Amino acid sequence: MTNPETSLEPDEVVEEVDEVTADEAATEAPADEATGDEAVADDAAAPADAPGDVQVTELTEALQRERAQFANFRRRSAEEALQSVARGKQVLVEKLLPILDDLDRAREHGDLEEGPLRALSDKLGDVLTGENLVKFGEPGDVFDPEVHEAIQNEGSGDTPVLGQVYRAGYKLGDKVVRTAMVTVTDPA
């Protein structure tokens, strides 16, 4: 008992399937063409601002908003990264200030005239100067209450200047990291 459909060669089966598909396509084509003609008639009757044009405009505006938001996000992220770096530098410098004070006292006592401690002091000073750390508060400088902390006033107060400096002040760029602790006197 052989089935006539199974006795066909594979090429013959493919031809039969192709014929059925072609026949089905021929019977369905007139229905598609009718709907295609109706769609063309609908497009002709549509107003100038078709829903498709409105949707394209809305999507374009949404895309522009998203691009602007992304550009703002990138800008804010870059600014935050720079602020984080600056804050990290400030924290490190604040931790090094007691060491700088010790080196200043050693320099005043003549312990940094020569030797390895002088080399260390010079290298540390060069590194911190390279990072825009500036020392301020020398005797004779004009007193500025924004950057100087007066612990004693020995003058009349007309044109105050710094007398003795007990602790140097430091700026990191334009930002004051630590105020200078000073006495205030009249100019000589």
N, CA, C and O atoms as a DFTB+ gen file, in Angstrom:
752 C
 N C O
     1  1       0.812      -1.176       0.000
     2  2       0.000       0.000       0.000
     3  2       0.854       1.238       0.000
     4  3       1.439       1.635       1.008
     5  1       0.898       1.776      -1.064
     6  2       1.668       2.997      -1.187
     7  2       0.727       4.165      -1.355
     8  3      -0.251       4.107      -2.102
     9  1       1.032       5.177      -0.676
    10  2       0.257       6.404      -0.746
    11  2       0.714       7.180      -1.966
    12  3       1.917       7.334      -2.173
    13  1      -0.205       7.670      -2.775
    14  2       0.237       8.346      -3.976
    15  2       1.009       9.626      -3.665
    16  3       1.888      10.024      -4.430
    17  1       0.683      10.272      -2.542
    18  2       1.408      11.507      -2.224
    19  2       2.816      11.197      -1.774
    20  3       3.729      11.968      -2.070
    21  1       3.030      10.113      -1.079
    22  2       4.363       9.787      -0.603
    23  2       5.209       9.175      -1.690
    24  3       6.431       9.125      -1.551
    25  1       4.619       8.714      -2.752
    26  2       5.402       8.130      -3.823
    27  2       5.984       9.189      -4.736
    28  3       6.766       8.863      -5.629
    29  1       5.630      10.427      -4.541
    30  2       6.174      11.498      -5.365
    31  2       7.623      11.755      -5.005
    32  3       8.050      11.592      -3.862
    33  1       8.320      12.140      -5.968
    34  2       9.699      12.531      -5.759
    35  2       9.714      13.893      -5.068
    36  3       8.732      14.626      -5.189
    37  1      10.773      14.273      -4.349
    38  2      10.820      15.554      -3.646
    39  2      10.637      16.738      -4.579
    40  3      10.019      17.724      -4.177
    41  1      11.135      16.692      -5.781
    42  2      10.972      17.799      -6.715
    43  2       9.512      17.998      -7.088
    44  3       9.057      19.131      -7.244
    45  1       8.776      16.900      -7.233
    46  2       7.374      16.979      -7.593
    47  2       6.558      17.596      -6.471
    48  3       5.609      18.335      -6.735
    49  1       6.914      17.303      -5.199
    50  2       6.182      17.850      -4.057
    51  2       6.375      19.359      -4.018
    52  3       5.428      20.102      -3.761
    53  1       7.560      19.799      -4.264
    54  2       7.839      21.234      -4.251
    55  2       7.052      21.930      -5.339
    56  3       6.546      23.031      -5.120
    57  1       6.934      21.319      -6.507
    58  2       6.181      21.929      -7.590
    59  2       4.716      22.037      -7.219
    60  3       4.077      23.042      -7.532
    61  1       4.163      21.018      -6.555
    62  2       2.770      21.071      -6.143
    63  2       2.547      22.181      -5.143
    64  3       1.545      22.891      -5.228
    65  1       3.454      22.351      -4.194
    66  2       3.327      23.406      -3.192
    67  2       3.415      24.760      -3.877
    68  3       2.657      25.672      -3.546
    69  1       4.315      24.901      -4.813
    70  2       4.441      26.160      -5.538
    71  2       3.169      26.469      -6.315
    72  3       2.749      27.625      -6.380
    73  1       2.547      25.445      -6.906
    74  2       1.313      25.675      -7.653
    75  2       0.204      26.121      -6.729
    76  3      -0.570      27.012      -7.079
    77  1       0.111      25.516      -5.545
    78  2      -0.937      25.888      -4.595
    79  2      -0.710      27.319      -4.134
    80  3      -1.661      28.095      -4.036
    81  1       0.503      27.669      -3.857
    82  2       0.811      29.016      -3.405
    83  2       0.483      30.025      -4.484
    84  3      -0.045      31.098      -4.193
    85  1       0.787      29.695      -5.715
    86  2       0.487      30.612      -6.812
    87  2      -1.009      30.740      -6.987
    88  3      -1.504      31.834      -7.257
    89  1      -1.758      29.627      -6.837
    90  2      -3.213      29.691      -6.963
    91  2      -3.822      30.521      -5.845
    92  3      -4.707      31.341      -6.088
    93  1      -3.349      30.312      -4.617
    94  2      -3.868      31.088      -3.493
    95  2      -3.560      32.567      -3.671
    96  3      -4.397      33.414      -3.360
    97  1      -2.403      32.878      -4.155
    98  2      -2.013      34.269      -4.356
    99  2      -2.890      34.915      -5.417
   100  3      -3.204      36.102      -5.323
   101  1      -3.290      34.145      -6.429
   102  2      -4.132      34.697      -7.490
   103  2      -5.517      35.015      -6.955
   104  3      -6.118      36.014      -7.349
   105  1      -6.033      34.173      -6.057
   106  2      -7.372      34.422      -5.522
   107  2      -7.352      35.547      -4.484
   108  3      -8.356      36.242      -4.332
   109  1      -6.239      35.749      -3.762
   110  2      -6.165      36.790      -2.738
   111  2      -5.784      38.139      -3.320
   112  3      -6.086      39.161      -2.702
   113  1      -5.163      38.195      -4.430
   114  2      -4.674      39.447      -5.000
   115  2      -5.782      40.455      -5.249
   116  3      -5.589      41.626      -4.921
   117  1      -6.929      40.086      -5.806
   118  2      -7.964      41.092      -6.025
   119  2      -8.439      41.729      -4.724
   120  3      -8.771      42.914      -4.721
   121  1      -8.483      40.995      -3.634
   122  2      -8.924      41.574      -2.361
   123  2      -7.902      42.592      -1.877
   124  3      -8.283      43.652      -1.380
   125  1      -6.616      42.297      -2.011
   126  2      -5.579      43.233      -1.588
   127  2      -5.592      44.482      -2.453
   128  3      -5.394      45.595      -1.964
   129  1      -5.825      44.287      -3.722
   130  2      -5.834      45.445      -4.612
   131  2      -6.981      46.369      -4.273
   132  3      -6.856      47.588      -4.392
   133  1      -8.093      45.802      -3.853
   134  2      -9.241      46.630      -3.499
   135  2      -8.913      47.470      -2.275
   136  3      -9.225      48.660      -2.244
   137  1      -8.303      46.887      -1.290
   138  2      -7.949      47.659      -0.099
   139  2      -6.849      48.648      -0.426
   140  3      -6.807      49.725       0.168
   141  1      -5.971      48.327      -1.333
   142  2      -4.908      49.258      -1.732
   143  2      -5.494      50.492      -2.393
   144  3      -5.019      51.604      -2.165
   145  1      -6.553      50.300      -3.234
   146  2      -7.193      51.439      -3.879
   147  2      -7.908      52.305      -2.858
   148  3      -7.914      53.531      -2.970
   149  1      -8.502      51.675      -1.874
   150  2      -9.194      52.435      -0.844
   151  2      -8.196      53.256      -0.025
   152  3      -8.491      54.384       0.371
   153  1      -6.999      52.681       0.229
   154  2      -5.983      53.391       1.006
   155  2      -5.497      54.614       0.242
   156  3      -5.255      55.661       0.843
   157  1      -5.352      54.497      -1.069
   158  2      -4.923      55.635      -1.882
   159  2      -5.990      56.725      -1.846
   160  3      -5.664      57.910      -1.776
   161  1      -7.233      56.340      -1.893
   162  2      -8.319      57.318      -1.842
   163  2      -8.336      58.008      -0.486
   164  3      -8.603      59.208      -0.423
   165  1      -8.060      57.297       0.598
   166  2      -8.021      57.891       1.932
   167  2      -6.875      58.900       2.043
   168  3      -7.053      59.955       2.652
   169  1      -5.715      58.605       1.475
   170  2      -4.583      59.523       1.526
   171  2      -4.890      60.814       0.786
   172  3      -4.466      61.888       1.213
   173  1      -5.599      60.727      -0.287
   174  2      -5.925      61.924      -1.063
   175  2      -6.904      62.802      -0.300
   176  3      -6.855      64.026      -0.419
   177  1      -7.797      62.193       0.486
   178  2      -8.792      62.960       1.223
   179  2      -8.251      63.476       2.554
   180  3      -8.917      64.286       3.199
   181  1      -7.062      63.038       2.992
   182  2      -6.499      63.435       4.288
   183  2      -6.068      64.890       4.247
   184  3      -5.641      65.372       3.198
   185  1      -6.170      65.615       5.384
   186  2      -5.724      67.003       5.423
   187  2      -4.198      67.084       5.348
   188  3      -3.513      66.062       5.390
   189  1      -3.675      68.301       5.236
   190  2      -2.232      68.515       5.079
   191  2      -1.469      68.022       6.306
   192  3      -0.367      67.493       6.171
   193  1      -2.044      68.190       7.514
   194  2      -1.390      67.708       8.723
   195  2      -1.919      66.318       9.043
   196  3      -2.751      66.145       9.934
   197  1      -1.442      65.364       8.331
   198  2      -1.869      63.995       8.552
   199  2      -1.314      63.508       9.878
   200  3      -0.298      64.015      10.353
   201  1      -1.978      62.526      10.479
   202  2      -1.488      62.000      11.759
   203  2      -0.042      61.517      11.674
   204  3       0.685      61.575      12.666
   205  1       0.377      61.052      10.527
   206  2       1.767      60.610      10.353
   207  2       2.738      61.775      10.468
   208  3       3.802      61.644      11.072
   209  1       2.367      62.935       9.879
   210  2       3.224      64.120       9.956
   211  2       3.293      64.643      11.386
   212  3       4.355      65.060      11.847
   213  1       2.174      64.622      12.082
   214  2       2.145      65.078      13.470
   215  2       3.014      64.169      14.334
   216  3       3.749      64.631      15.207
   217  1       2.914      62.872      14.072
   218  2       3.704      61.923      14.844
   219  2       5.196      62.122      14.568
   220  3       6.008      62.039      15.490
   221  1       5.560      62.377      13.334
   222  2       6.963      62.619      12.995
   223  2       7.464      63.875      13.707
   224  3       8.574      63.892      14.239
   225  1       6.644      64.924      13.713
   226  2       7.021      66.161      14.394
   227  2       7.197      65.925      15.888
   228  3       8.174      66.383      16.481
   229  1       6.256      65.215      16.495
   230  2       6.343      64.926      17.929
   231  2       7.578      64.103      18.245
   232  3       8.269      64.378      19.226
   233  1       7.864      63.108      17.437
   234  2       9.037      62.273      17.672
   235  2      10.326      63.064      17.480
   236  3      11.292      62.863      18.216
   237  1      10.347      63.961      16.500
   238  2      11.528      64.805      16.284
   239  2      11.771      65.702      17.489
   240  3      12.903      65.840      17.952
   241  1      10.696      66.315      17.996
   242  2      10.833      67.175      19.179
   243  2      11.280      66.362      20.390
   244  3      12.107      66.826      21.175
   245  1      10.748      65.164      20.548
   246  2      11.146      64.311      21.670
   247  2      12.619      63.935      21.556
   248  3      13.336      63.910      22.556
   249  1      13.065      63.645      20.347
   250  2      14.468      63.314      20.119
   251  2      15.365      64.512      20.450
   252  3      16.418      64.348      21.066
   253  1      14.952      65.701      20.044
   254  2      15.738      66.900      20.342
   255  2      15.812      67.138      21.855
   256  3      16.864      67.515      22.373
   257  1      14.705      66.921      22.558
   258  2      14.720      67.071      24.019
   259  2      15.668      66.059      24.660
   260  3      16.432      66.401      25.562
   261  1      15.614      64.832      24.195
   262  2      16.488      63.795      24.742
   263  2      17.951      64.121      24.470
   264  3      18.802      63.918      25.336
   265  1      18.248      64.621      23.284
   266  2      19.626      65.008      22.971
   267  2      20.094      66.129      23.879
   268  3      21.224      66.100      24.366
   269  1      19.245      67.110      24.112
   270  2      19.604      68.228      24.999
   271  2      19.818      67.730      26.427
   272  3      20.761      68.152      27.097
   273  1      18.949      66.836      26.894
   274  2      19.114      66.282      28.231
   275  2      20.408      65.491      28.344
   276  3      21.089      65.556      29.368
   277  1      20.748      64.749      27.307
   278  2      21.984      63.974      27.333
   279  2      23.197      64.892      27.323
   280  3      24.171      64.641      28.032
   281  1      23.145      65.958      26.520
   282  2      24.258      66.919      26.498
   283  2      24.423      67.574      27.872
   284  3      25.545      67.752      28.345
   285  1      23.315      67.929      28.507
   286  2      23.386      68.501      29.858
   287  2      23.936      67.488      30.856
   288  3      24.715      67.845      31.740
   289  1      23.539      66.242      30.719
   290  2      24.043      65.183      31.600
   291  2      25.552      65.034      31.448
   292  3      26.267      64.928      32.445
   293  1      26.037      65.025      30.222
   294  2      27.482      64.901      29.993
   295  2      28.227      66.085      30.588
   296  3      29.279      65.908      31.202
   297  1      27.692      67.297      30.413
   298  2      28.328      68.501      30.947
   299  2      28.365      68.441      32.474
   300  3      29.398      68.716      33.084
   301  1      27.236      68.081      33.091
   302  2      27.194      67.987      34.557
   303  2      28.138      66.908      35.061
   304  3      28.797      67.093      36.084
   305  1      28.213      65.795      34.365
   306  2      29.107      64.713      34.779
   307  2      30.562      65.155      34.720
   308  3      31.347      64.840      35.614
   309  1      30.921      65.885      33.668
   310  2      32.295      66.381      33.553
   311  2      32.608      67.377      34.671
   312  3      33.694      67.343      35.249
   313  1      31.651      68.266      34.975
   314  2      31.854      69.231      36.055
   315  2      31.985      68.523      37.404
   316  3      32.828      68.895      38.220
   317  1      31.166      67.518      37.636
   318  2      31.232      66.768      38.892
   319  2      32.562      66.028      39.019
   320  3      33.120      65.931      40.112
   321  1      33.062      65.515      37.915
   322  2      34.354      64.830      37.948
   323  2      35.467      65.811      38.310
   324  3      36.340      65.492      39.118
   325  1      35.437      67.001      37.717
   326  2      36.445      68.010      38.042
   327  2      36.340      68.451      39.498
   328  3      37.355      68.649      40.165
   329  1      35.122      68.602      39.985
   330  2      34.929      68.979      41.386
   331  2      35.419      67.877      42.320
   332  3      35.971      68.165      43.381
   333  1      35.224      66.636      41.936
   334  2      35.699      65.521      42.750
   335  2      37.224      65.502      42.823
   336  3      37.798      65.250      43.883
   337  1      37.862      65.766      41.712
   338  2      39.324      65.825      41.686
   339  2      39.816      66.970      42.566
   340  3      40.755      66.798      43.343
   341  1      39.182      68.142      42.445
   342  2      39.582      69.291      43.258
   343  2      39.376      69.004      44.742
   344  3      40.215      69.355      45.571
   345  1      38.268      68.372      45.067
   346  2      37.996      68.037      46.474
   347  2      39.015      67.023      46.981
   348  3      39.465      67.130      48.122
   349  1      39.384      66.059      46.177
   350  2      40.398      65.083      46.573
   351  2      41.744      65.738      46.831
   352  3      42.435      65.388      47.788
   353  1      42.122      66.694      45.976
   354  2      43.370      67.434      46.185
   355  2      43.314      68.207      47.497
   356  3      44.282      68.226      48.256
   357  1      42.179      68.841      47.757
   358  2      42.042      69.636      48.975
   359  2      42.161      68.754      50.217
   360  3      42.824      69.131      51.183
   361  1      41.531      67.599      50.197
   362  2      41.601      66.688      51.341
   363  2      43.045      66.252      51.578
   364  3      43.494      66.213      52.724
   365  1      43.771      65.927      50.526
   366  2      45.160      65.512      50.652
   367  2      46.021      66.646      51.201
   368  3      46.849      66.431      52.087
   369  1      45.825      67.843      50.677
   370  2      46.607      68.993      51.143
   371  2      46.317      69.270      52.612
   372  3      47.238      69.558      53.376
   373  1      45.062      69.187      53.018
   374  2      44.718      69.411      54.423
   375  2      45.411      68.403      55.336
   376  3      45.785      68.739      56.459
   377  1      45.582      67.187      54.866
   378  2      46.280      66.178      55.661
   379  2      47.783      66.431      55.704
   380  3      48.451      66.033      56.659
   381  1      48.320      67.089      54.678
   382  2      49.749      67.373      54.624
   383  2      50.139      68.666      55.344
   384  3      51.325      68.897      55.576
   385  1      49.181      69.505      55.699
   386  2      49.496      70.788      56.327
   387  2      50.294      70.649      57.626
   388  3      51.231      71.423      57.822
   389  1      49.982      69.717      58.517
   390  2      50.833      69.578      59.718
   391  2      52.285      69.234      59.378
   392  3      53.206      69.677      60.064
   393  1      52.486      68.457      58.336
   394  2      53.849      68.122      57.915
   395  2      54.547      69.380      57.400
   396  3      55.720      69.606      57.699
   397  1      53.833      70.194      56.630
   398  2      54.419      71.443      56.135
   399  2      54.752      72.384      57.293
   400  3      55.774      73.069      57.266
   401  1      53.888      72.413      58.308
   402  2      54.177      73.234      59.485
   403  2      55.444      72.757      60.188
   404  3      56.273      73.572      60.591
   405  1      55.598      71.451      60.335
   406  2      56.804      70.905      60.958
   407  2      58.045      71.244      60.147
   408  3      59.085      71.585      60.709
   409  1      57.936      71.152      58.832
   410  2      59.075      71.495      57.979
   411  2      59.406      72.989      58.079
   412  3      60.578      73.364      58.043
   413  1      58.385      73.843      58.202
   414  2      58.636      75.282      58.380
   415  2      59.366      75.548      59.696
   416  3      60.302      76.347      59.732
   417  1      58.949      74.891      60.769
   418  2      59.626      75.070      62.059
   419  2      61.064      74.555      62.001
   420  3      61.971      75.167      62.565
   421  1      61.266      73.434      61.319
   422  2      62.627      72.903      61.176
   423  2      63.486      73.865      60.351
   424  3      64.672      74.028      60.638
   425  1      62.912      74.494      59.349
   426  2      63.639      75.472      58.534
   427  2      64.018      76.691      59.381
   428  3      65.130      77.204      59.256
   429  1      63.108      77.159      60.239
   430  2      63.379      78.302      61.110
   431  2      64.508      78.006      62.098
   432  3      65.270      78.907      62.450
   433  1      64.625      76.776      62.542
   434  2      65.660      76.391      63.496
   435  2      66.962      75.984      62.814
   436  3      67.935      75.654      63.492
   437  1      66.993      76.003      61.503
   438  2      68.221      75.688      60.786
   439  2      68.442      74.210      60.547
   440  3      69.537      73.816      60.145
   441  1      67.450      73.388      60.779
   442  2      67.604      71.945      60.581
   443  2      67.509      71.529      59.116
   444  3      67.797      70.380      58.779
   445  1      67.112      72.442      58.254
   446  2      66.984      72.112      56.829
   447  2      68.070      72.759      55.980
   448  3      67.877      72.972      54.783
   449  1      69.198      73.070      56.583
   450  2      70.302      73.685      55.833
   451  2      70.887      72.704      54.822
   452  3      71.232      73.082      53.703
   453  1      70.993      71.459      55.225
   454  2      71.551      70.431      54.341
   455  2      71.073      69.061      54.794
   456  3      70.506      68.912      55.877
   457  1      71.306      68.077      53.962
   458  2      70.974      66.706      54.326
   459  2      69.718      66.193      53.639
   460  3      69.108      66.889      52.828
   461  1      69.345      64.975      53.974
   462  2      68.215      64.331      53.312
   463  2      66.874      64.990      53.648
   464  3      65.960      64.984      52.823
   465  1      66.750      65.556      54.847
   466  2      65.493      66.209      55.199
   467  2      65.249      67.439      54.335
   468  3      64.105      67.751      54.005
   469  1      66.307      68.131      53.972
   470  2      66.167      69.288      53.084
   471  2      65.698      68.833      51.698
   472  3      64.839      69.472      51.089
   473  1      66.256      67.747      51.213
   474  2      65.857      67.222      49.904
   475  2      64.384      66.827      49.913
   476  3      63.651      67.096      48.961
   477  1      63.962      66.187      50.999
   478  2      62.559      65.809      51.126
   479  2      61.670      67.041      51.156
   480  3      60.638      67.084      50.486
   481  1      62.066      68.036      51.928
   482  2      61.289      69.275      52.031
   483  2      61.185      69.973      50.675
   484  3      60.112      70.442      50.297
   485  1      62.281      70.040      49.957
   486  2      62.283      70.692      48.637
   487  2      61.390      69.955      47.644
   488  3      60.635      70.582      46.900
   489  1      61.473      68.630      47.631
   490  2      60.665      67.847      46.702
   491  2      59.176      67.967      47.022
   492  3      58.353      68.130      46.121
   493  1      58.835      67.887      48.306
   494  2      57.438      68.024      48.700
   495  2      56.921      69.413      48.341
   496  3      55.801      69.554      47.850
   497  1      57.729      70.429      48.583
   498  2      57.336      71.798      48.224
   499  2      57.129      71.951      46.729
   500  3      56.185      72.617      46.304
   501  1      57.993      71.346      45.922
   502  2      57.861      71.428      44.461
   503  2      56.589      70.734      43.973
   504  3      55.900      71.241      43.087
   505  1      56.282      69.571      44.554
   506  2      55.078      68.840      44.150
   507  2      53.830      69.646      44.484
   508  3      52.923      69.768      43.660
   509  1      53.785      70.196      45.698
   510  2      52.605      70.956      46.110
   511  2      52.487      72.277      45.358
   512  3      51.376      72.728      45.079
   513  1      53.597      72.893      45.032
   514  2      53.560      74.108      44.216
   515  2      53.054      73.785      42.811
   516  3      52.336      74.581      42.207
   517  1      53.428      72.626      42.300
   518  2      52.935      72.185      40.992
   519  2      51.432      71.968      40.988
   520  3      50.794      72.060      39.939
   521  1      50.867      71.682      42.144
   522  2      49.415      71.492      42.266
   523  2      48.702      72.795      42.648
   524  3      47.542      72.771      43.060
   525  1      49.390      73.917      42.513
   526  2      48.860      75.270      42.777
   527  2      48.608      75.548      44.252
   528  3      47.698      76.309      44.582
   529  1      49.384      74.956      45.139
   530  2      49.301      75.288      46.555
   531  2      50.212      76.489      46.800
   532  3      51.401      76.456      46.485
   533  1      49.638      77.544      47.363
   534  2      50.381      78.785      47.599
   535  2      50.343      79.109      49.078
   536  3      49.283      79.113      49.703
   537  1      51.516      79.380      49.626
   538  2      51.629      79.770      51.025
   539  2      51.481      81.289      51.104
   540  3      52.015      82.010      50.261
   541  1      50.762      81.775      52.109
   542  2      50.634      83.220      52.295
   543  2      50.696      83.557      53.772
   544  3      50.558      82.684      54.628
   545  1      50.905      84.836      54.061
   546  2      50.964      85.312      55.432
   547  2      52.381      85.582      55.888
   548  3      52.887      84.898      56.778
   549  1      53.026      86.564      55.297
   550  2      54.379      86.960      55.685
   551  2      54.302      88.243      56.514
   552  3      53.421      89.069      56.276
   553  1      55.202      88.428      57.479
   554  2      55.203      89.682      58.253
   555  2      55.337      90.890      57.326
   556  3      56.164      90.895      56.414
   557  1      54.513      91.913      57.571
   558  2      54.518      93.120      56.754
   559  2      53.436      93.141      55.687
   560  3      53.164      94.197      55.116
   561  1      52.807      91.995      55.401
   562  2      51.702      91.961      54.438
   563  2      50.505      92.722      55.006
   564  3      50.355      92.820      56.224
   565  1      49.672      93.249      54.150
   566  2      48.463      93.947      54.574
   567  2      47.487      92.938      55.159
   568  3      47.276      91.861      54.600
   569  1      46.893      93.303      56.294
   570  2      45.946      92.412      56.964
   571  2      44.645      92.338      56.174
   572  3      44.071      93.360      55.798
   573  1      44.189      91.112      55.929
   574  2      42.921      90.863      55.251
   575  2      42.125      89.881      56.111
   576  3      42.513      88.719      56.228
   577  1      41.024      90.324      56.710
   578  2      40.281      89.426      57.608
   579  2      39.693      88.198      56.908
   580  3      39.297      87.244      57.577
   581  1      39.629      88.206      55.583
   582  2      39.115      87.043      54.851
   583  2      40.101      85.876      54.854
   584  3      39.694      84.715      54.814
   585  1      41.388      86.183      54.901
   586  2      42.391      85.123      54.802
   587  2      43.332      85.075      56.003
   588  3      44.144      84.156      56.110
   589  1      43.236      86.043      56.900
   590  2      44.092      86.079      58.087
   591  2      43.239      85.982      59.342
   592  3      42.189      86.616      59.442
   593  1      43.695      85.195      60.284
   594  2      43.030      85.056      61.572
   595  2      43.875      85.790      62.608
   596  3      44.943      85.316      62.994
   597  1      43.392      86.953      63.057
   598  2      44.144      87.771      64.014
   599  2      43.914      87.251      65.424
   600  3      42.775      87.122      65.872
   601  1      45.008      86.952      66.122
   602  2      44.881      86.512      67.514
   603  2      45.281      87.621      68.481
   604  3      45.056      87.510      69.686
   605  1      45.874      88.688      67.953
   606  2      46.257      89.822      68.800
   607  2      46.376      91.058      67.930
   608  3      46.872      90.988      66.805
   609  1      45.913      92.211      68.458
   610  2      46.009      93.475      67.735
   611  2      46.845      94.439      68.567
   612  3      46.462      94.808      69.677
   613  1      47.972      94.836      68.028
   614  2      48.900      95.721      68.734
   615  2      48.982      97.094      68.085
   616  3      49.912      97.844      68.382
   617  1      48.066      97.445      67.229
   618  2      48.141      98.732      66.537
   619  2      46.896      99.546      66.731
   620  3      45.970      99.154      67.441
   621  1      46.891     100.713      66.071
   622  2      45.747     101.610      66.176
   623  2      44.615     101.192      65.243
   624  3      43.464     101.560      65.482
   625  1      44.900     100.455      64.217
   626  2      43.871      99.940      63.335
   627  2      43.649     100.754      62.077
   628  3      42.733     100.446      61.315
   629  1      44.466     101.806      61.820
   630  2      44.292     102.617      60.611
   631  2      44.650     101.823      59.353
   632  3      43.824     101.663      58.455
   633  1      45.862     101.341      59.300
   634  2      46.321     100.517      58.178
   635  2      47.022      99.294      58.752
   636  3      48.251      99.270      58.824
   637  1      46.277      98.294      59.154
   638  2      46.897      97.138      59.821
   639  2      47.719      96.286      58.858
   640  3      47.361      96.082      57.699
   641  1      48.822      95.806      59.387
   642  2      49.681      94.866      58.662
   643  2      49.962      93.686      59.577
   644  3      49.691      93.736      60.777
   645  1      50.503      92.637      59.003
   646  2      50.816      91.443      59.791
   647  2      52.096      91.673      60.588
   648  3      53.095      92.171      60.067
   649  1      52.038      91.301      61.852
   650  2      53.236      91.377      62.695
   651  2      53.924      90.024      62.682
   652  3      54.725      89.725      61.797
   653  1      53.603      89.225      63.662
   654  2      54.196      87.900      63.765
   655  2      53.227      86.876      63.164
   656  3      52.015      86.982      63.347
   657  1      53.760      85.899      62.459
   658  2      52.945      84.841      61.850
   659  2      53.171      83.558      62.632
   660  3      54.271      83.006      62.630
   661  1      52.133      83.090      63.296
   662  2      52.230      81.864      64.086
   663  2      51.961      80.616      63.250
   664  3      52.513      79.547      63.512
   665  1      51.121      80.765      62.259
   666  2      50.802      79.635      61.386
   667  2      50.544      80.191      59.992
   668  3      49.717      81.085      59.816
   669  1      51.246      79.665      59.015
   670  2      51.089      80.134      57.634
   671  2      49.733      79.714      57.084
   672  3      49.178      78.688      57.480
   673  1      49.212      80.514      56.173
   674  2      47.979      80.165      55.485
   675  2      48.299      79.566      54.124
   676  3      49.389      79.762      53.586
   677  1      47.339      78.837      53.578
   678  2      47.547      78.189      52.281
   679  2      46.299      78.332      51.423
   680  3      45.168      78.257      51.904
   681  1      46.545      78.540      50.136
   682  2      45.480      78.562      49.132
   683  2      45.767      77.461      48.127
   684  3      46.915      77.220      47.754
   685  1      44.728      76.815      47.706
   686  2      44.824      75.823      46.631
   687  2      44.092      76.424      45.451
   688  3      42.864      76.374      45.380
   689  1      44.844      76.987      44.531
   690  2      44.245      77.766      43.439
   691  2      43.723      79.057      44.023
   692  3      44.490      79.828      44.600
   693  1      42.428      79.310      43.884
   694  2      41.809      80.509      44.451
   695  2      41.132      80.242      45.790
   696  3      40.698      81.180      46.458
   697  1      41.035      78.986      46.190
   698  2      40.311      78.629      47.409
   699  2      41.261      78.605      48.609
   700  3      42.340      78.016      48.548
   701  1      40.847      79.246      49.690
   702  2      41.635      79.245      50.922
   703  2      41.440      77.904      51.612
   704  3      40.321      77.532      51.967
   705  1      42.547      77.176      51.800
   706  2      42.497      75.887      52.477
   707  2      42.602      76.097      53.987
   708  3      41.922      75.437      54.772
   709  1      43.474      77.038      54.375
   710  2      43.634      77.348      55.789
   711  2      44.037      78.811      55.925
   712  3      44.893      79.300      55.188
   713  1      43.409      79.505      56.876
   714  2      43.768      80.904      57.117
   715  2      45.080      80.976      57.895
   716  3      45.473      80.035      58.584
   717  1      45.744      82.124      57.763
   718  2      46.989      82.340      58.498
   719  2      46.671      82.885      59.879
   720  3      45.826      83.769      60.018
   721  1      47.340      82.367      60.901
   722  2      47.161      82.835      62.268
   723  2      48.249      83.876      62.540
   724  3      49.436      83.549      62.521
   725  1      47.850      85.134      62.793
   726  2      48.812      86.239      62.842
   727  2      48.491      87.221      63.981
   728  3      47.419      87.188      64.586
   729  1      49.458      88.077      64.235
   730  2      49.210      89.263      65.054
   731  2      49.135      90.455      64.105
   732  3      49.725      90.446      63.024
   733  1      48.396      91.484      64.532
   734  2      48.204      92.659      63.672
   735  2      48.862      93.860      64.358
   736  3      48.674      94.089      65.553
   737  1      49.629      94.615      63.585
   738  2      50.286      95.817      64.092
   739  2      50.127      96.942      63.086
   740  3      49.516      96.770      62.031
   741  1      50.690      98.106      63.429
   742  2      50.757      99.216      62.500
   743  2      52.000      99.055      61.638
   744  3      52.961      98.409      62.054
   745  1      51.992      99.637      60.437
   746  2      53.196      99.538      59.621
   747  2      54.366     100.279      60.272
   748  3      54.171     101.235      61.023
   749  1      55.571      99.827      59.974
   750  2      56.765     100.410      60.581
   751  2      57.001     101.817      60.074
   752  3      57.966     102.466      60.479
